[in-house]
Amino acid sequence: MFKIYTDNGSDIPEDYAAEHGIETINLATIIDGVVYNQGVELSKEEFYKRLAEGAKPSTSQVNPDQAKKFFEERIDQADEFLFIGISTGLSGTVQSVLAGAKEVMEKHPGKRIEVVDSLTGSLGEMLLVTKAVDMRDAGKSFDETVTYVRENAIHASLAITVDNLMDLWRGGRVSKTSAVIGTVAAIKPFITVNDEGKLDAGGKIRGRKKSLDHIVDYMEEHMGSCRDMNDTIMVAHGNCPEDAEYLKNLIEERLGFKKFMVNSIGPMIGTHTGPTICLAGYFGETRS
């Protein structure tokens, strides 16, 4: 049986990962000079507590040596390995993993490591990981699974909103002027990931509830022919579980889906979005 790996940009729940043997290559979160998630653990609770206290975290991508070490330590677990990584439009991690994997395969010619750019991140990336797990567990071959993930990465979609524009400014995603003006006007940004795997401003909504409602509007508009691919809808939040519950219930009520995976966003993504991010991950015919 082949192994499936991802990175912590996928926000995959720890219990799901443990149950299905999914391990992650961790991009680092740095706070006050301390590097976390590369040997030093930082819980989500502690991370958001530090944010509330004024911490200014940053992140750094995986380098080829780290990727090489990751695979070398696990090379005896299987003959075939599938790595699904955060979009190259958001991080250079996939390129680093490709470089590290190439060295490992040269050293171990009987091993195969396939690296797939998810063209997304967080819940979109998680969708592809869970699909790969389902296919593997259903007895699909390594090649069938890799082909499916590559071909359908473009359909793994995100619909995102953030309540506090100042968090996006602190995370380096908008200018301070835009954040201040938007905050005064009660503007809630709506964000998607485009076909190139980059963040795209999808509009500005007035009011938190309306911005959450708009996520469902957007899903309904863009699912199209991919609706039946959605066995499970992904919902996540930074540190606003009530909003995630509202969004989940609204998706169930309006779109009829019954199966959900609800999770909180980890430090790697949360560094750039803050605690008020709320989002849905789903398969859609189009992203924009």
C-alpha positions in Angstrom: 0.0 0.0 0.0 1.4 3.4 -0.9 1.9 6.2 1.5 0.2 9.7 1.3 1.9 12.8 2.8 1.1 16.5 2.8 2.3 19.6 4.5 0.8 21.5 7.4 -0.7 24.1 5.0 -3.4 21.6 4.5 -4.8 22.0 8.0 -5.6 18.3 8.1 -7.1 17.3 11.5 -4.6 15.4 13.7 -7.1 12.6 14.4 -7.8 12.0 10.7 -4.1 12.1 9.9 -3.3 9.5 12.7 -6.2 7.2 11.6 -5.1 7.1 8.0 -1.3 7.2 8.4 -0.9 10.7 6.9 2.3 12.5 7.9 3.1 16.2 7.2 6.2 18.1 6.2 5.9 21.2 8.4 6.4 24.7 7.2 7.8 26.7 10.2 6.0 29.4 12.2 8.4 31.9 13.8 7.5 33.9 16.9 10.0 36.1 18.7 12.9 34.3 17.1 11.6 30.8 18.1 11.0 28.4 15.2 7.9 26.2 15.8 6.6 23.1 14.1 10.0 21.8 13.2 10.8 19.9 16.4 9.2 22.5 18.8 5.4 22.2 19.0 3.0 25.1 19.0 -0.6 24.2 19.6 -3.4 26.1 17.9 -4.7 27.3 21.3 -1.3 28.7 22.3 -0.8 30.2 18.8 -4.1 32.2 18.9 -3.4 33.2 22.5 0.0 34.6 21.4 -1.7 36.5 18.6 -4.2 38.0 21.0 -1.2 39.2 23.2 0.3 41.0 20.2 2.7 38.4 18.8 3.8 39.0 15.2 4.5 35.6 13.7 6.0 34.8 10.3 6.4 31.6 8.3 9.1 29.9 6.3 8.8 27.3 3.6 10.4 23.8 3.7 13.9 23.6 2.1 15.1 20.7 -0.1 17.3 19.3 2.7 14.4 19.1 5.1 12.3 17.4 2.4 15.1 14.9 1.6 15.4 14.1 5.3 11.7 13.6 5.6 11.6 11.0 2.9 14.8 9.3 3.9 13.4 8.7 7.4 10.3 7.0 5.8 11.8 5.3 2.8 11.3 1.8 4.2 7.6 2.3 4.8 6.5 1.7 1.2 7.7 1.6 -2.5 5.4 4.4 -3.6 4.8 7.8 -2.0 2.3 10.5 -2.9 3.0 14.0 -1.6 0.2 16.7 -2.0 1.5 20.1 -1.3 0.4 23.7 -0.9 0.0 25.7 -4.1 3.2 27.0 -5.7 1.3 30.2 -6.0 1.4 30.5 -2.2 4.6 28.9 -1.2 7.8 27.4 -2.7 7.4 24.2 -0.6 6.4 22.0 -3.6 9.6 23.0 -5.5 11.7 22.1 -2.4 9.9 18.8 -2.0 10.5 18.0 -5.7 14.2 18.7 -5.3 14.5 16.6 -2.2 12.4 13.7 -3.6 14.6 13.6 -6.7 17.7 13.1 -4.6 16.0 10.4 -2.6 14.8 8.5 -5.7 18.3 8.7 -7.2 19.7 7.1 -4.1 16.8 4.5 -4.0 16.1 3.6 -7.6 13.3 1.2 -6.6 11.2 3.9 -5.0 8.7 6.3 -6.5 7.8 9.7 -5.1 5.1 11.7 -6.9 4.7 15.3 -5.9 1.5 17.1 -6.7 0.9 20.8 -6.6 -2.6 21.2 -5.1 -3.1 24.6 -6.7 -4.7 25.6 -3.4 -4.1 25.3 0.3 -5.8 24.6 3.6 -9.2 22.9 3.0 -8.8 22.7 -0.7 -5.5 20.8 -0.2 -7.2 18.7 2.5 -9.9 17.7 0.0 -7.4 16.3 -2.3 -5.7 14.4 0.5 -8.9 12.9 1.7 -9.9 11.9 -1.9 -6.5 10.2 -2.3 -7.0 8.3 1.0 -10.5 7.1 -0.1 -9.1 5.9 -3.4 -6.2 4.1 -1.7 -8.4 2.5 0.8 -10.8 1.4 -1.9 -8.0 -0.5 -3.6 -7.2 2.0 -6.4 -3.7 1.8 -7.8 -1.0 4.4 -7.1 -1.1 5.6 -10.7 -4.9 5.9 -10.7 -4.8 8.0 -7.5 -2.0 10.2 -8.7 -3.7 10.9 -12.0 -7.0 11.7 -10.3 -5.4 14.1 -7.9 -3.5 15.9 -10.6 -6.5 16.2 -12.9 -8.9 17.4 -10.2 -6.6 19.8 -8.3 -8.1 22.6 -10.4 -11.5 21.8 -9.0 -10.5 21.9 -5.3 -11.9 25.3 -4.4 -11.9 27.7 -1.4 -14.4 30.4 -0.3 -12.9 32.5 2.4 -13.9 35.5 4.5 -12.1 37.4 7.3 -13.9 39.5 9.9 -10.9 41.7 10.8 -9.0 43.4 8.0 -6.3 44.4 10.4 -5.4 40.7 10.7 -4.8 40.6 6.9 -2.6 43.7 7.2 -0.6 42.1 10.0 -0.3 39.0 7.9 1.1 41.0 5.0 -2.0 40.5 2.7 -3.3 44.1 2.5 -1.9 47.6 3.1 -2.5 49.3 6.4 -4.5 52.1 4.7 -6.9 49.6 3.0 -7.3 47.8 6.3 -8.1 50.9 8.3 -10.6 52.2 5.7 -12.2 48.8 5.4 -12.5 48.4 9.1 -14.3 51.8 9.5 -16.7 50.9 6.7 -17.4 47.4 8.2 -16.0 45.8 5.0 -15.4 42.0 5.2 -13.2 40.7 2.4 -14.2 37.7 0.3 -11.2 35.7 -1.0 -10.9 32.8 -3.3 -7.9 30.9 -4.9 -7.7 31.3 -8.7 -6.7 28.8 -11.4 -3.1 29.6 -10.9 -3.3 28.8 -7.2 -3.0 32.3 -6.0 -5.2 34.3 -3.6 -7.8 36.4 -5.4 -9.9 39.2 -4.1 -13.5 38.0 -4.7 -15.3 41.0 -3.4 -16.1 43.1 -0.4 -19.1 42.4 1.7 -20.6 44.7 4.4 -21.1 42.8 7.7 -19.9 39.4 9.0 -23.2 37.5 8.6 -23.5 38.6 5.0 -20.0 37.6 4.3 -20.7 34.1 5.6 -23.9 33.9 3.6 -21.9 34.9 0.5 -19.6 31.9 0.9 -22.7 29.7 0.4 -23.9 31.8 -2.6 -20.5 31.4 -4.2 -20.4 27.6 -3.6 -23.8 27.2 -5.1 -22.8 29.3 -8.2 -19.5 27.5 -8.8 -20.1 23.8 -8.0 -21.8 23.1 -11.3 -20.9 19.7 -12.7 -18.6 18.9 -9.8 -21.4 18.9 -7.2 -21.5 15.0 -7.0 -17.7 14.9 -6.2 -18.5 16.5 -2.9 -18.9 13.5 -0.5 -17.7 15.7 2.4 -17.8 19.5 2.7 -14.9 21.1 4.6 -15.4 24.0 7.0 -12.8 25.7 9.1 -12.2 28.7 11.2 -9.3 30.4 13.0 -10.6 31.0 16.5 -14.3 31.6 15.8 -16.1 28.3 16.2 -19.6 29.9 16.3 -19.1 31.3 12.8 -18.0 27.9 11.5 -21.0 26.3 13.0 -23.3 28.9 11.4 -21.6 28.4 8.0 -21.9 24.6 8.3 -25.6 24.8 9.2 -26.2 27.2 6.3 -24.5 24.9 3.8 -26.6 22.0 5.0 -29.8 24.0 4.9 -29.3 25.6 1.5 -27.2 23.1 -0.4 -28.4 19.9 1.2 -25.0 18.4 2.2 -25.0 16.2 5.3 -21.4 15.2 5.7 -18.9 17.7 7.0 -15.4 17.8 8.3 -15.0 20.9 10.6 -11.6 21.9 11.8 -9.6 25.0 13.0 -6.9 26.6 11.1 -3.3 26.0 12.3 -0.5 28.5 12.8 0.9 28.2 9.2 -2.2 29.6 7.6 -3.4 31.5 10.7 -0.2 33.7 10.6 -1.5 35.3 7.4 -5.2 35.5 8.2 -5.6 35.9 12.0 -8.3 34.3 14.2 -11.4 35.6 12.3 -10.9 33.6 9.1 -13.9 31.3 8.2 -13.9 29.3 5.1 -15.3 26.3 3.1 -13.5 23.8 0.9 -15.4 22.0 -1.8 -15.1 20.7 -5.4 -16.3 23.2 -8.0 -16.5 23.3 -11.7 -15.0 26.7 -11.8 -13.0 28.8 -9.3 -14.1 32.2 -10.6 
